[in-house]
Each structure stands twice: as C-alpha cells, then as structure tokens.
Amino acid sequence: MQGFDTRSTSICTDASFIASVTPVGIMVAMKQVLTIVVKLQPTPEQAAKIEATLQAFADACNYVNQHTDPKLTNKIAIQSLTYQTIKNEFNLVANMAVRACARVAANRKVAKHKVAKHKVAKHKVAKHKGKPVKWFAPTSIDCDKDLFRFREHDWTVSLATTHGRERVKLKVGNYQRGKLKGRNPTSAQLCKHRDRQFYLHIQIKDDAPDSPITDKVIGIDLGRRDIAVTSEEKKWDGLHIQSVRDKFSQVRASLQKKAPKGTRTTRRRCREVLKRLSGRERRYQQWLNHNISKSVVKRAVELSASIAIEDLTGIRERTNQQPRNKTERRRSNSWAFYQLRLFIEYKSLGAGVQVIPVSPAYTSQMCHNCLHIHPVKGKSYRSGKIFKCEHCGWHGDADFNGANNIALVGLSINQPGGTGLSCKLNRTPRYVQLSLFDDFRATENPDLSR
C-alpha cells in the first residue's frame, strides 16, 4: 500500500479541452494530467531553506487573505492590490508572489461554488462548508516552469527559494522513472507531507485517446452492501471494508481514551500506535477502489464498451438529515463512492473509454426486463437485495437490476434515438434522465404522470 504515497493520477477538468459536435453525438478531446509524486532528498541546509520558503509563501497567502475584500475572487484584481507588498515583505520571487495571489483567489472561488451548488440542489449547507480558509498552513507551494526545473540526466530539480535557487536530488523508483523519462514538465507542487518529508508533485499532460461512440454500455450500481455491481454480473462485496473500518474505529477509540490517562509510558505508546495507524485505513480504501476501477475499465476495453455510472452527488446531505445512530452516520460518511467514480473516470480517460454519469432516479424501482414500475405510489418491487417484478416475473439481485437500468439510460444518452428509450437533447442530462423515467411511469399508469 505504500505505493499510494508515491504516485497519484488526476484528471484535467478545467477548460483545457476541445469539444466538437458531430451528427451522432458529442466528441470531446481532453487532456489527461498525470501527477507523479516524488520524494525530495535535500541536505539539512536545503531542507531549512525549503521550510523557510513554505512559511514565507503561507504568510504571503495569509496577508493577501486578510488585506483584501473576502468577496474578491479575481486573481488579477487581488494581484494588483497586494503583489508588490508581499513580494518585498516576504522576500518572494515574482512568480511565487503571483502564485500566492492565485491560491487565495482559487480558494475563494471554490468556497463560493460549493455554496452555490448546495443552494441549487436545495441542500442544507454545514457551517464549516463553503467558507474560505481563514489561515493557510505552510504545507505546499504551486510551482510553474520558472519556480522548478526538472533535469533527467542526474534526476534532480532546481527549486526557487527565498534564499536563491537550490538543486535538490530526487528519490525516484522505476514507476517514476518510466513516467518522467523524456519529459519536460512545466508545473508541479512542492509539498510537505504528514511524515514531515518534502515531496514534489510533478504534473505531466498527455492527450487522452478518443472515446468512440459504441452501442455497448456497462452500467455500474454503487452501494454500501455491495461497493459496485455491474451489468456484467460482476460485484464487489462491501461488508469486508465495512468490518475493516469498524475495527479501525474501535482501535482508535480505545487508544484515544487511554492516551490522556495512565503512566507516561502508556501515554507515549498510545500516541505512537495512533501515529502508526494514521492513514492506514485511507490507504486500504484507495487500494480497494483502485482494484475495482482497474477491473471495470479493463472489462470495458475488452468489450469496446462505454461505462455508465450513477451520479450520487448530494446523497450525504440528503441522508444526513435522517435520524441515525452514531455508528450508522460514521459508516455512511466514510462511504468512498466519489473516489471510486474519480478512479474509474481517470482510468477510462487514459484507456479511451467514455464514462457517462446518469441520475439514479427510478433505477432501483424499474424492472430492466420489461421497463415496468410499480403502479402504486410509494411501493416498489424491490425488497432489500431482492427484486421481483410482478409484471413480467423477472426476479434477481436488486443491484444487478439497477446496474442494467443505469446501462440502459447511459445507452440512451450515448446514442439518442438508437434504442426504444426516449431522450430529448434540448434538455440538460439531469432532466433528460428524469423525464425518461417519468415517461415510463406515465405510460404504465397515466394517473402518476407529473
């Protein structure tokens, strides 16, 4: 599991893509950003300079955040107000001062977007969510091509610090060497991890292969009882990861109870064990989601199929409003469904597989065999993990039925007019999916149409 400390991958989701409309659908050419995490091996003197630079950058961010209007989110406007001051006062090079202004602006934009997103979805916003950071910690610096320069022949990087440039050795493994060989990266992030060591997150951009339009779609139903169930009858049990999380929670609770009590030796040992356990549960969940996503994408490549996955955005806000005990809340809030979706998306992007997020509305209530929904409002053919259709007689795993419905919706979006399902292109995808199932329900019982 240590591999997840030294490598990670992300998807370029900003405006760095080109979309062109074709008669059969929308083809999107995207850039994939691969983030290679490499450990630095600075000398004690270099480590002190890097530490001082991180602190100066954080102080500059805090100064900008405190001396500008909190509603100001334009980085150019923020830069015009504070650039010269932070450059001189905190001894920053020009590009680093610019990056400090950009970080504050980006933080405010993200907070503003979160609040707007919750308001549109009519979710209650928690007090700690949607608020800009009041204090920036000295843990990272965004670097451009002038703040860091990678050199392959001796595997070193030249970093700009508040005390001049420093050439620092990299500790690279075979994975990092293979990804960085022959590259000239122009962006990175200098970070200080929890182990108090310095790492460089080097970003490599590649053109993602085209995702061809296909008439085959693999549907994925996400859940807690089964982490994922596909329309190919492949499933991953979620009870094991739940038992692992429960065990970690019990151990942490026991150690945290003993840590402030007992002898000095007992307190020290409790703190040491807590530190050793820190991150182990998270790494195990990452490892599991990486394996699941790899298997799903591999199968999609074998079948030349697209992947349809349910969009569960906002599910925590909805479920957290219901009265539940402490254990159930912890289990629900530790459900890593979005991480699994991100892993599937970035692996699919690199493999040329199209991913189609669809609304989960009615996918658990409709029979995939006859497209029938229970005619009585409030009732369903589903009972726990079993789905039994009284219209056509099909019965089986409820999550498998949901995965097939998700595949049908994904196919109707991928090839509108190509199946018996209706899909109105002049609406947004969310309303397309809702109207699709509303049409089914109205067909079966006109009294239920909205």
N, C-alpha and C positions, 0 to 999 in steps of 0.2 A: 504493500500500500504506500510505501514511501515514494513511489513514482509520481504520485499526485502532488508532491511538494516541489517537483522539479519540472513539471510540464503542465500545460493547460492550453485550451483552444477556445477562441471566441469567434463570434460572427459579426461581420461589419453590417450594422443595421441602420446606418445613417444614410445620407444622400449619395453615397458612392456606388450607385448602381444605375443602370440604364434600362428603361422599360420601353418596349415597343409592342404595339397592338397588332395582332395578326387575326385573320378571319376566324380561326378556330379557338382563340383564347388570348391569353397574355403571356408573352415570353419575357422573362426577366433575367438580364445578365448582371451577376452580382460579383462582388469581391469578397473573398474569404480572408479574414485576418487570423493568422495562427500566432499565438503568444507562446514563446519559448522562455521558460523560467530557468535562469542560470545563476548559480551561486557565485558571488564575488570572493576573491581571496586577497583582501587588502592587507598591507602591513599595518602595524599598530598606529603609525603616524598617518597613513592614508585613512584608516578607519576613523580616527579622530576628526580628520578634515571632512569626511563624508557625514559624520554625525553633526558637525557644526553647520554644514550646508543644509541638511534636513531641518535643523532647528531654525535656521535663518529663513528658509522657504516657508515653514509653518508660521513663523512670526509675521512674515510679509502677508500671508493669506489672512491672518487674524486682523492685521492692521487694515487691510482693504475691506474686510467684512465689517469692521466696526466704524469705519470712517466714510462709508458710502450708504446711500439710501437702500434699505433692505429690499425695496421693490425694484431696484435697478438690476436688470438681468443682461443687459447688452455689454459684452466684454470690451468692445471698443470704447464705449462711454466710461466704463469703470477704469479702463487703462488710461484714458485721457485725464482722469481726476487724480490717480494715485501712482502712476508709473514712475515718475521722476523721484517721488518721495521714497518709495520702497527700494528703488534701485540704489539710492545713496545711503539711506539709513541702515539698510540690512546688508549692504555690500554684495548685492546680487549682480550677476552679469545681465545684459539686456534681455536675452531670451528667457532667462529664468524669471525675471520680473514680469514679462508678458505672460508666462505660463501661470504665475500666481494669480494674476487678474482673471485669466481664463478659467482657472479652477473655481474661484468664488462665483463667477457668473454661471458656470455649469451646475454647481451645487444648487444655486437658487432656481435655475430653470427646472431641474429635476424635482425639487420640492413643489414648485408651482404646478408642474404637470401631474404629480401624484394627487394633489388636492383636486384639481380639475377632473381627473379621471374618476375619483371616488364620487364626486358630485354628479357627474353624468350617469354613473351606474347607481346612484342613489344609495350608496353605502355610507355608513357612519364612519367618519374618519377618527382614528385614535389620536389622542393628544400628542403622542410622540411622533406621529407620522405626518409627512407633508410639511415639516418645518426645516428651514435651512440649518446647517450646522453652525452652532454658536462659537465653537472652538475647534481649530484644526490641529491635529496631532502631528508631530514630526516623524511621520512614517513613510512618506513617499514624495517623489518629485516626477512630474511629467517631463520627459526629455524629447527634444527634436534632434534633427541631424547635426545641429551645432553644439548641443549640450552633451551628446555622446557620439563616439565614433568607434565602430567595431573594426578590428583588424584580425583577419583569419589566420595568417601565417604563424602567428605566435599566440593566438587565442587570448587577446587582451582587448580592453576597451579604454578609451580616453574619456574621462569624465570631467566636466566643468564643475569646479567647487568655488567656494568663497575665498579660497587661498590659491587659486590658479588651477591649471589642468593637472590631472593625475592619471597615469596609465596603470590600470589595475588588471591583475590576472583573473581569468575565468576558470571555474571548475566545471568542465563540460564532460558529459558522458557520450556514449555512442549515439543516443537518440538526438541530443542537441547538436552534435557534430554533423549528423546526416541532414538535419533541417537547416543549419546555418551555412553549410558548405556552398561556396559560390554566391552567397547573398551579400547585399549591401543595404542592411536595414536602416531606415531613416526615423524610426520612432521607437521609444521604449519608456519604461517606468522604473525608476530607481526606488526600491522598497526595502524597508526594514521589517522582517517578519517577527513572529512571536518568539522565535528562538534567539532573537536579538542579533541575527546574522543579516548581512546585506545581500540582496538579490537584484538581478536585472531582468525585467520582463520585456524581452525583445519581441517586437511585433513584425511579422512577415506577411506581406499581402500577396495573394495569388488570385488569378481569375478562376472563378468557380466554373466547372463544366456545365454545359447547357443541360437543362432538365426537360427532356422530350415529353410531349403530351402522350399519355398512354390510356388505354381503356381498362387497365388493371389497377386496382386500388386496394391497399391493405389498411383496414380500419383498426384503430387501437383504442380500447376502452381502459381508462385509468381508474384505479381504486385503491383502497387500503387492504381489503381482504385478499385481493389479487392485485399486485402492483400494476401489471399490464396484462391484458388479454387481447390477442389479435384475431382477426377474421380468418387467419390460417390455423386456428385452434391451438395456438401456442400461448402458454400462460406462465407467469412468474408469481409464485406464492408470496404473499406479504406477511404471513404470520411469523416467519423466521426473523425478518428485520424488525418486526414489532417486538418480539421477545428479546432481541438484542438491545433495542432501545430501552425497554423496560429494565433490563439488567443494569445497563449503564446508569439509568436514572436512580435505581436503588443504591448502587455503589456510591454515586456522587452524594446522595442524600445522607448516607451513613457517614461518609468521610467529612462532609461539611458540618455534621453535627458534632463529630469528635474533634475537629480541627481547633476550635477555640477553647477546648477543655483538656484535662489530663496533664501529664507531665510535659516538660519541654521537648523531650524526645518524641513523645506521641504526637504532639502538635506538628513537629518538624516532619515526621514521617507521613502524616496525613497530607500535608501540603505537597510533599514530594510525589505521592501517589496521584493526587489530583492533577498535578502538572504533567505527569506521565500519561494520564488518561486524556488530557486535553487534546481535542481534535481527533481522537481515535474513532469515535462514533461517526463523526462527519466524514472521515476518510473511507470508512466502510460503506457508508451510504453512497459516496461518489463512485467507489469501485463497483458496487452493485448496479448503479444506474449506467455506468459506462458499459458494463457487460450486456445489459438489456438493450441499450440503444445500438450497440455494435451488432447484436444478433438480428434486431429488427431491420436495420439498414442493409445488412448482408442479404437477408431474405428478399428485400425489395429489389436489390440489384440482380439477384438470381432470376426473379420473375419479371424484370423490367417494369416494375410497378411503382406507382406513387404511394405516398403514405398519408392517410387521413387520421388526425389525432384530435380528440375533443379539447376545446378551449375552456379551461376551468378558471379563467380569470374572475376574481371576486368571490370564489367559493368560501374562502376563510372568513371574509366579512359576513357572509350570509349565515354560515354555520355557527360562528361565534356569538351570534345574537340569541341562540337557543340555550336554555339552561342545561348544563352538563357538569359532571363531576370533574375534579382536578385531573385525574388520570386520562379521561377521555379528551379533555382540552389539550393536554400535552401531546397525546397521540395524534390528534387532528392537526395541530400546529407544527408538528415535526414531519408531516407528510411531504416528501420532496417531489411532488408531481411536476412542478415547473422546471426543476433541474433536469429531470428526465426528458422533458419536452425540448429543452435547450440542447441537450446532448444529441437527441435524435435529429434536431434541425441542423446543427453544425456538421454532423457526420454525413447527413443526407446532402448537404450543400457541396461537400467535398467529393461525394460519390455521384453527383449528377442526378439525385433523386428529388422529386418535387414533394414538399410537405404542405398539406392542406389543413389548416386549423378549422374546425367546424364547431358549431354550437351543439352542446349536448342535449338541447331541448327535445323531449319526447323520445330520445334514442333508447331509453330504458323501458319505455311503455309500449312501443310499437313492435309488432312481430315482423322480423325481417323476411319471413317466408311469404306472407300474404299482405303485408303493409297495413295491418289492422290494429286499431287502438280500442281499448275497452270503451264501449259506448256510454257507460255510466261515469259521470264526472266524479273524480276522487277515488275511483277503483282502478286496479291495474291487474294485468295477467301475471305480473311478477310477484313472487313471494320469496324474499331473501335472495338466495343464489339460484333459485329455480324459476324458469319462465315457461308457462304453459298456456298456449293460445287456444281459446275456446272457439275460435272462428275456423282455423284450418287444422287444429290438432297438433301443431308442432310443439315440442317441449324439449328443454335442454338447459344448459348453463345460461343464466341471465346476462352475464358479462359477455359471453360469446355472441349472444343475440345483439347486445348493444354494439359490439365491435362491428358486426355485419351492417347494422344500420348506419354507423359512422362511415363505413366504406361506401355505402350507397349514396349518402349525402356528399361525400368527397368526390365521387364519380360524377354526380350531377353538377357540381361546381366546376370540375375539371373539364367536362365535356357537356356543356349545356345543350339540351335537345338530343343528346346521344342515347338517353335511356328513357324509361317511362316516367321519370321524376321530372317535375316542373322546376324551373329555375329562372327567375326574372333578373336579367343582367343589369337593369337600370336601378337596382337597389344595392345597398351595401351587403357584404357577405352575411352579416349577422341577421339582417332582416330577410335575406333570401332563405336562410335555413329555417327561420321561424315560420315564414309563410308556407314553406314546403310542407311542414308537418301540420300546419293549420288546415291546408287543403285536404290532407288525408283525413283529418278528423271530421271536417265538414262533409266529406264525401260519404263517410260511414254513418254520420248522424247529423243532418242539417241543423238540428236544434243546437248543436255545440259550436257552430261557426261564430266567429267574433267579428 
